[in-house]
Amino acid sequence: MESKVKPLKRHPELVSLSREHHFELLFSWKIKQGLARKVDSLMMQDYVRYFWDHHLENHLEKEEKIIVQVLSEADAMRFRVLEDHDLIRSLVNYLGGQRHNVNYLLDTLQNLVKEHVRFEEREFFPYLEQVATPGQLILIGLEMEKHQEVPTDDFTPAFWFTGPEPEVKKRK
């Protein structure tokens, strides 16, 4: 007998963040695929920087400025979210200047992002939906609307696809 995983029901004001989380899970998957295919680490470092600059940095900032502000500074969930964000931010910055153990760092980053997204979706958002007032959730939704983005990922080459090995881009 197969057990089916029920999709998580999300408060409408948090749906846009859940969509962005899906995009971040794809980012993690792409890095994992690149590592499995033994793609050049410089290319994947460039991809991490691209994704950071075009999406992830802004996403973390939105959560910090809009979402976690609803919680008190002593709240353990708030602390966990901010701590994860600091770890991701630090690892992205550290990875940018590294030439040694890059694959280990890439694997660590993809795992960290994946686990953080799962934490927010499975634990943090349900918690937030319980402790935030309806008015706070509406304000979150209005602020999110102001800063809404349609995630795109046009990084080339698409090293995560199966097929011929991607051509290595030379850094300038």
N, C-alpha and C positions, 0 to 999 in steps of 0.2 A: 504494500500500500504506500503510495507516494504522498508525502506531505507537501502541500503548496504553501509558499511564503506569501502571506497577504501583503499587498502594498500598504505602505504607511499612509495613514490619513493625516494630512497636514492642514493646519489653519490657513485659510486663504491668504492672510497677510504674510505668510512665510513661504508660499509656493515658489516665488521667484528665486529665493535663496536655494531651495531644493533643486531647482533646475540648474542653477550654477554649480551646485554640488555634483550633479551628474557630469557636468563638463570637467570638473576636477578629478572625478573617478576615471574619466577617459584619459586625462593627462597621466595619471598613475599607470594606467594600462599601457599607454604608449611607451613610457619609459621601461616598463617591464618587458615589453616586446623588443625594444631596442637592445636591452641587456641580453635577452635570450638569443637574439640574432647576432650578437657581438658587433653591434654598430659602433663606429668610431666615437669614443667618449667626448671628443671636442664638439662633434655635431650635437650630441645629446646635451652637453652643457649649454650650447647655443640655444637649443630648444627650451631648456629650463629658463634661461634668461628671457627668451621671447614670451613664454607663457606667463612668467612673472610680470613682465612689463605690460602685457596686453590684457591680463585678466586677474591673476591670483593676488597680486599686491592690492589692487582695488577691492577685490572681494573681501579680503581680510580687514581692510580699513573700514568698509561698510559695516561689517559685523561688529567691529569694535566701537564705531561711532554711533551706530543706530541700535543694535540689538543688545549688547551686553550692558549698555547704560541703564537698562530697565532694572537690572539687578544691583543689589547693594555691593559695595566693595568687599565685604566679608563673605560673600556668597561663594561656596566651593565650586559651583558650576561656572561662574564667571571667571574664577581663577584658572580653572582647567582650560577654558576656551582661550584666554589670553596667554597662558603658558604654551599651549600648542602653537598658537600663532607666532609667538616669539621663537619657538624652536624651528618652525618652518622658515621664517624670515632669516634666521641666523644660518640655517643650513643652505638656503639658496645663495646667500651672500658668500659664505665660506666656499661653497662649491665653485663659484665663479672664478676664483683665483687658484684652484688646485690643479695639479698635474699628476698627483699620486693618489692611489686608492679611490679614483674617481668612480669606478663602477660600484664600489661599496657605498660611497656617498649617494650615488644616484638611487641605488636600491633602498637605502635608508630613507631618502626623501620620498620615493614613491610609496613606501609602506607608511610613513608618517602622514602623508596627505590622505591616503586611503583610510587609515584608521581614524584620523581626525574627522573626516566627512562622516564616517559611520557613527562615531560618537555623537556628532551634532544631530544627525538625523534620528538616531535611535534613542538617545538619552537627553541631549540638551534641548532640542526643540519641544519634545513632549513636556519636559520640565518647565520650559518657558511658557508654554501654552497654559500650564496650570497656575503659575505664580503671577503672570502678568495680568493686569486688569484688561477688560475689553477695550477701554480707551487707549491703553498703552499699545495694544496690538494694532489698533486702527492707526495710531501715530506711526508705528513701525512700518505699516503698509504704505502710508502716505510718503514717508521718507524714502522707502525703497523705490517707490514709483519715480521719485525725482532722480534717483541714481541708477535706474534700471539700464542694463546693457544687454545686447544680444551677443552672447559669446561667439567668437569665431576663432578658428585655428587654421590659418593658411600658411603655416610654416612649411617650407620645402627644404629638402626632400622629405617625403612622408616615409621616414625610416621604419615605421612600425608595421607597414604592410609586408606581407610575404611576397616573394618574387625576387628579382635580381637585387643584389646589394645596392644600396643608395650611393650616389656619388658624394664624396666628402667635399663640403664647402670650405674653402680657405678663409681663415680669419684675416681681417684687414688690420 
